Amino acid sequence: MDWNRVEGNWKQVKGKVKEKWGQLTDDDLDQIAGRQDQLEGKIQERYGVAKDQVRHDIEEWYGSQKW
């Protein structure tokens, strides 16, 4: 997965992230700033999901995006 694409376009991508994980706040998204590890941590915190599951969900979401 080439996460650099997400980091470089974070302002455009964060709307798509919020569609998928609506419990993340705008402040959360600003703090994450496109960093995958930060996104994983916030999703774990908000949804109570195991780290392996979060990573899988993010990879699945990333793969489904029309870049």
Secondary structure, 3 states (H helix, E strand, C coil): CCCHHHHHCHHHHHHHHHHHCCCCCHHHHHHHCCCHHHHHHHHHHHHCCCHHHHHHHHHHHHHHCCC
